[in-house]
Amino acid sequence: MDSLAIFIAGAAILYFIGYRWYGRKIDRNLLQPDDHKPVPADAHEGQGDYAKAPVPVLFGHHFASIAGAGPIVGPILALSNFGWAATLGWVLIGSILIGAVHDYTALMLSVNNDGRSISDIAEQALGRRARWIFSAFLLLALIIIVAVFSVLAGQTLLAQPQLVIPTFAVIGLAVVFGIAVYSMGMPLWLASIAAFIINASLMALGYFFPIDLRPVLGAMTLPFWIVVLVIYAGVASVVPVKFLLQPRDYISTFNLYTAMTLGALALMIAHPPLQMPAFIQFNSSEGPLWPMMFVIVACGAISGFHSLVASGTTSKQLSRQSDGKKVAFGSMLLEGFVALLTVLMVAGALSWGTGGEFDFQAVNVKGTLMVYGIAYGRIVNQAIPFISLTLGMMIGMITINVFVLTTLDTSTRITRFLVEESLGAAFPLLKNKLLSTSFVLGAALLLALSDSWKAIWPIFGSANQLMAAMTLIVVTAYFVGVKPIRYVVWPAVFMLVTTVGALVWQAYNFIAGKKPDFLLAAIAIVLIVLAGAVAAEGLKVLRAGGRTVPREG
C-alpha cells in the first residue's frame, strides 16, 4: 500500500478516534447532553428561524456553512510559506483538540440558552461590558465576511462560467425540496435521491452550457454577480429556514461529498510524490511560523466564525441535544479532513521552484482559488484519465463555490440576528427582519463594490482567531465552578496567546515596515486591547470561582 494512501487512511482513523474518544469525554465530563430537555425549536415552533432538522440535513447545513473557502485557502497559504509538515500537524492536532471542542461547546451553550448567540451568552458568563465588546467586534467582522464572500462567490462564477447554472438552479431545487419534505411529507430518503439526480443533471447542464457574461457586461461582470449574490443572500436570510437555507445547504453537500470522495480516491490511486518541501522556512513573508501559521490555517484547525454559525443558525434547528456532537464536533473534523486533502493535493500536483506550467509560483499568479482548482483537476486527471483536466477543475471549483455561497447566506442571517439583538433595543426599527437585513447588506455591498474590504482584510485572519479565543473564554467562564474546565481553558489560553502574538507582530510590521499602514496598525492595537478586556473579565470570573447567575446547563 502506498505511503500516501496509508497517511490518508491513518488520518481518517485518527479523526474517528478523536470523535469517539475525545468527543465522548467532552460529553461525559462537560456538556452532558440530555434528550429530555427541550431544544430551542420546541419553544419557538412555527417561527421562521427555528425548524427541527434530521441529522443529515442539519449536518449538511452546518458543515457547508462553517467551511467557506477557509479549509482550502488557509492551508494553501500555510503550505506555501512554511511547508506541508507543520501545516498538516496543526490541522490534525488543532481540529481535534481545539477546533471541534470550540464548535461543539458553542453550539451546546446556545442550545441550553434558548438559541441565543454566543455574544448574548457572554453577558451571562462575563458581564454586560464583555457582551457589548464582543457584539461590536462580531458585527463588524460579520459585515466584512458578507462583503468578502460575495466577492469570492462572484469570482468563482467569473472564473468558471460552468458554475452559473448549477449555482442558481439549485436554489429553486432547494425550495421544492423543502416544500416536498416539510409540507407534503415526502420521505427524506426519497427526496434526497431525487435531489441528487437533479443536482447532478444541473452540473452536467452547466458543463455543456457555460454562461459567460463578460462579452456582454465586460468589466461590470463581477459587480453584477456580486449584486445578484447579495440579493440572494438577503432573500435567504428572511425566508423560513426550512424552505431555502436548510435544504439548499443540504443539497449542496452532495457536491462536496462527491468531490471529497473523488479527491481522496484520486490521491490514493495516483499516489503522487509530494513535490513541495516538507519545511520551507521559519520566518516567511507572512511572519514567523509561530504565531502566524496558526492564524493562517484558520478553518482547517479552528475558526471563530464557527461559533457564530453554531449559536446563530444551527442551535435553532437541532432536534435533540444528543445530535449536537454529530453535527458540530463531526463537521469540524470533516473540515479538518478537507484541509488535509487540500494540502496533499497541492503538494502532490504542483512543483516547487522548477518553473513550467504546473509550478506553484506560476499557478499562484492566478490566485489561491485557482491553485486549488488546477491541483484538484490535475490529480483527478492523473488517477482517472477520462476525466479531463477542465472537468476536474470544474469539480474542484464547484466545491469552493458551494462552500463560499453557503457561508454567504448563513452569515447574512447570523448578522441579521446580531443586529436585532444588539441594536434593536436602541433602534426599534432594526428589530424588523427586512430592515435589519437591508442594513447589513447595504454596508456589505458598499464594502464589496468599493473594494474597501481589501484595506482591512490583511488583519482579518487574526481577528477571526481572536473571535475563537473570545468564544473559548466565554465557554470557560460559563462552566467555572460548575463543570471541569480543563477541556476549554487550555485551548482558550493557547488561542489567546497565539492570536495576541500575531496581532503584536502585525502591528509592529504595519508601523515599522517599508510601507507603513497606520490604519491596520491601529486596528491591530484596538483588537489587542479588546482581547485584553475580555481576558480580564474572564480572569475575574476564574478567580471568583464562577458568576452567580443562573445557568441552563
N, C-alpha and C positions, 0 to 999 in steps of 0.2 A: 504493500500500500504506500502511495506517495506521501512524502513528509507533509506537503501542504494539505492533503486530504486528512491526514492524521491530526494536524493542528486544528482544522475547521471542526472535525468531529470532537476533538478534545475540548474546544471552546464551547461547543453546544452542550457537552456533558457538564462542564463547569457551570454554565448558566442554569442547567436543570437542577444541579445540586444546590446552587445558590437560591433558586426559587423554593425548592422543597425544604432544605435545611435551614437556611438563614431566614427565609420568609416565615417559616413556622416559628422560629424563635421570636421574631417581631410580633407575630400573632399572639403567642402564649404569654410573653412577658410584658408587652407594651400595649398593644391595641385591643386585644381580646374581643374580636368581633362577635356580635350577638344577634342572631337572626330573629329573636323575639322582639327586638327593639324596632320601632318604626323607622323608615328612611324618609328623607325629605319629600320624595314623590308621594308618600302616603298623606302627608299633611297638606300638600298643595295639589292634589289631584284635580285635573281639569285646567290648570294654569299652563300656558303655552311653553314656559321654560322648563317644566317638570314633566317627565314621562318615563316610566319604568321601561327598561330595555333588556332583552335577553343578553346574556354574557357575550356571545359572538358579535352582536350588533354594537354593544357598548364598548367592547374591546376595540372594534374597528374604528369607532369614533375617537376614542381616547388615543390610540396608537397613532392614527393618521394625524391627529391634531397636535400632539406633542412633538412629532418628528420634525416637521418643516424641512428646511434644507440643512439643518444643523448636523445630523449624523453623517452627512456627505461632505459638506463644505469644511466644517471644522477639522475632521480627521485628515482631509487632504492638505489643508494648510499646515497642520502639525507635522504630517509626514514629510512635506517638502522643506520644512525648517529644521526638524530635529531627527528625522529618520523614522523607520517603522517600528523599531523595537520599543522605545519608550512610549510611543503613541498606542501601540497595541496593549502594552502593560497597563497603562492608565485606563484605557477603555474597559478592559476585563475586570480590573480590581474596582475602579471607581463606580462602574454601573451597578455592581452587586452590593458593595458595602455602603455606598453613599447615595447614588442616584435613585435606586429602587426604594431605599428607605425614605428618602426625601419625598418622592412622589406618593408613596403609599400612606405615609403619615399625614401628609397634607390633605389627601382625599378623605381619610377617616375622621380627621378633625372637623372637616366640613360636614360630613355625613352626620356626625354626632352633635352638630350645632345648626341643624335645620337648613343645611345647604349654604351657609354663609361663606363669604370669601375669606381667604387667608388674611387679608388686611383687616377685615372686620373682627376676626378672631384675635388679631394682635392686640386689640383693646382689652379683651378679656384676659389675655395671657400677660401682657406687658404694661397696659395702661393706655389712656387716651392719647398722650403725646406720641407714643410709638405708632399708634394706629394712623394718626394724621401724617406722620413722616412716611410711613410705609405706603399709604394710599396715594400721596402726592407723587412719590417715586414711581409707583406702579402705573399710575395714569399716564405719566409722560412716557414711560417705557412702552406701554401698550400702543399708544398712538404712533410711536416710531415703528413698532412691529407691523402694524396695519399698513403703514406707508411703504415700508421696505418690502413686505411680502406681496403687495400689489405690484410693485415694480418687478420683483423676481418672477412672479407668475406671468406678467406681461412679457418679460424677456424670454421665457421658455416658449411662449406662443410665437414670438418673433423668430427665435432660432429654429424651432421645429413646427412649421405650419401644419404638419400631420396631426398635431395635438389639438387643433382647434375644434374639430367635430366631436371627438370623444370627451373633451373638457366640458363643453356646453350641453351636449345632448344628454350626458349623464345626469344633469340637473333635472330634466324632465322625467328621466327614468326613476330618479330618487323620489319624486313626488308621487308617481304612480305606485312605486313600491310601498311607500308609507301609507297610502290610501288602501292598497290591497291587504297589507298586513294588519294595520290598526283599525281600519274602518270596515273592511269586508271580511276579516277573519281568515285570510289565506294563510296556510301553514308556512312558517318561516323557511323550512327546507325547500318547499316548492317555489316560493317567491325568490329564494336565493339562487336556485338553479336557473330559473327564467332570467333573472337579472344578470347572472354570469354569462349566459349565452348572448343576451342582447348587448352587454358591455363589450364582449369580445368582438361582436359584429361591428360595433361602433369604432373600435380600434382599427379593424380592417378597413372600414369606410374612410377613416381619417388617413390611413396609409396611402390608399389609392386616390383619394381626393383631398390633397392638402389645400388649405385656404391661406394664401399669402396675400396680404393686403398692401404690401409695400409698393407694388406697381401703381396702386390707386391712391394710397394715402402718403406714400413717401416717408418723410421724417416724422409725420404725425401718427404713424402706425403704433408705436409704443405708447404715446399718450392716449390714443384711442382705446387700446386694450386695457390700460390702467383704469380709465374711467368706467369701462364696461365691467371690469372685475370689482371695482369699488361699489358699483350699483348692485351687483350680485351679492356682495358681502352684506350690504345693507338690508336687502330683502331677506337673506338667510338668517340675519340676526334677529328679525322680528316675527318671522313665520313660526308657528308652533314647531318645536324641535323635532317631533316625531314625523313631521311631514316633509322635511327637507334636509336639515343639517345632519340628523342622526342617520337616515338611510343613505344620503349621499356619501358620507364618510365610510359607512359600512361597505357600500358597493365599490368605492374607490380602493378599498383594501384588497379586492380581488386582483387588481393590477399589481399592488405592492407585493402580495404573497407570491404571485406568479413570477414577478421579476426577481424577487429574492431567491426563490427556489431555483429558478433557471440560472441565476448568477452563481449560487453555491455549487450547483452541479457542474457548471461550465468550468469553474476553478478547479474542481476535483478531476474533471476529465482532461482539461488542457494542462493541468499542473505546471504552470509557467514558473520559471525561477524568479525570485524577487530581484528585479534589476536595480531598484533604488536602494540606497545604502541603509543598513540597519541603524547606523548612527551617523549623523551629518556634522553636528556641532552643538556645543552647549549654548553659546551666545549667537543668536541669529538676528536678522534684521527686525524680527518681531519682538526681540528681547531674549532673556535667558530662559533655559528650559524650565526652571522653576523661578518664578511662578507662571510664566506665560503659557506654557504648553497646557496647563490645567485649565486655563481660561479659554484658549483657542479651541480645544477639542469640544468643549461645550456639551451639546446634547448627546454626544456619543458616550458620555460618562455621567454628567449631571447638568441640569439646566433649571434655573429659577422659573422660567416660563411654565414648566410642567406643573408647578404648584398652582398656577393660575387656572390652568385647564382642569386640574383635579378638583379644585374647590369652586371653580366657576360654572362649568357645564356638566362634568362627569358625575359629581356628587348628586346632582338633581335628577339623574337618570338611573341610579343604582337601584336594583330590585330588592336586594337584601345585603346585609353587611358582609357576609362571607364571600360575596362576589368581588369585594374590593381588592383582595390580593391578586386575583386572576387579572383584573383589569389594570390596576396601577403598577404593581410590582412586576407583573408579567410583561406589560407593554414596555417598561424601561429596559428590561433585559433583552427584549426583542430589538429594541432600538440600538442597544449596545452591539448586538449581533450584526445589524445593518452597518454600523460604523466599522466593525471588524472586517466585514466583506469588502467595504469600500477601500480600506487601506490595502488589503491583499490584491484587489483588482488593479488599482492604480500602480502599486509597486510591481505587479507582475506584467502589466500591459505596456508600461511606458519605461523607456530607458532613462538614464541619468547622465547628462553631460556628454553624450555621444553624437549629438546632432541628428538630423533626419526627421522624417515626418512624425514619428511616434516618440520623440524625445520629450520629456516632461516640460522643459523650458519652452519648446516650440509650441506645444499644445496649450500650455498655460496662458499664452498670449490671448487665446480666445475666451478665457475666463474659467473659473473653477468649475462651474456647472458643466461646461463643455469637456473639461478634463474627465469628469466622471462619465459623461455620455460616451466619449470616444473610448475610454478604458473599458467600460462595460461592453460596448459593441465589439471591441477587438477580442476580448476574452471569449465572449459567446460565439463569435465567428470562428475562432480557432478551435473551439470544442465541438461546435455544430456547424460545419461549413455551409449548409444550405440556408442558414440564417445569415443574411448579408450583413456587412458592417453597418450599412444605413439602417436596416431593420433593427439590428441590435442596439444601435444608438437611440432609435426611437423608443424602444422598450425601456432603456435606461433613463431617457429624458422624461417619459411619462411617469416614472417613479418620482422624480423631482417635482414635476408639475402637480401630481396628486398631493404630495407632502405639503407643498407650498400653499396650494389652494385651500386645503382643509385647515391649515393653520390660519390662513387669512380669514375665513368665515368664522371660525371658532373664536379667534382673538377679537374680532369685531363685536361678537355677542358678549364676551367677557368684559370688554371695555365699556360697553353699554351698562352692564351690571354695576361696574365700579363707579361710573358717572352717577347712576341713580342712587347708589349707596352713599357716596362721598359728597356729592354736590346737590343732591335732591332736596335736602333739608333747607339749605341756604337759597336754592333756586328751584322752587316747586315745579316750574315748567319742565325741568330736566328729569322729573320722575316719569314723564310721558316717554314711552319707548321710541316713538318716531322722532321726537325732538332730541332725545339723548343720542340716538343713532346718528342723526344728522350732524350734531355737534362733533361727534367722534370722527365721522367720515370726512366732514369738511376740513378739519385740522389735518387729518392724514393725507387727504388729496392735495392739500396745499404743499405739504412736505414732499410728496411723491413727484408732483409735476414740476416743482421748482428746483428739484434736486437738493433741497436744503438738508435732507437727511444725511447726505454724504459728509456734511461738515461735522456731524456728531457721531457718525457710525463707528469710527475707529475706537471709541471708548465704550461702545455698546456691549461688546463681549464681556468686559469686566463688570458692567452694570448688571448684565444678566446673571452672572455668577454671584454677584453681591445679593441679588434677589434670592438666590438659593440659600446663601448663608443666613440672610434675614429670616427666611422661612424656617430653617432648622433652629434658629434661636427662638422663634415663636413656639415651635413644637416642643423644644426643651423646656421653656418656661411654663408651658401648658401642663406638662407632666411632672414638674418638680414637686416633690413631696407626695406624689400620688402613685407614680409608677417608676421603675428603674429607667434612668435617662441615659445610660451609657451608650445605647444604640444610636442616640441622636446628638448627644452633647459633643462627642469627639468629632463626628462629621461636621458639626457646626463650627467648632474651633478651627479645624483644618481649612474649611472653605472660607471662613472669615480671615484668617491669617494669610491664606494664599491670595484671596481677592484684594485685600488691602495692600499686600505686597505688590501685586500687579498694578494697582492704581498709583502707588507711590512711584514705581518705576516709570509708568507712563507720564505722570505729572512732571517728573524731573526731565524727561526727554522732550516733552512738549515745551518746556521752558528753555532748556539748555541746548536743544537741537539746532541744526544749521538753519532750519526754517521754523522759528518759534511759533507756536499756536497757543495763544493765551486763552482763547475760548475753551479749548479742550482741557488745558491745564486747570482752568477754573472749575470746569465740570468735574474733573477728577478729584480736585480738592474738596468740592462740595460732597461728592459721593463718599469720600473718606470720613468727612465729618458726620454724614448720615449714618455710616456704618458704626462709627464710634458711639453715636447717640443711642442707636438700637442696642448695641452690645452692652452699653452701660445700664440700660433698663433691664436687660436680661440678667446682668450680673447682680443687680439689686434683688431680683426675684430669686436667683440662685442662693444668695446669701441669706435671704429671709426664709428659705425653705418652701417657697411657693406663695402664690397670691391667695387671698382669702375669698375669691369669688367662686360661686357655684360652677360646677362642671357637669357636662352631659355625658362624659365618657372618657 
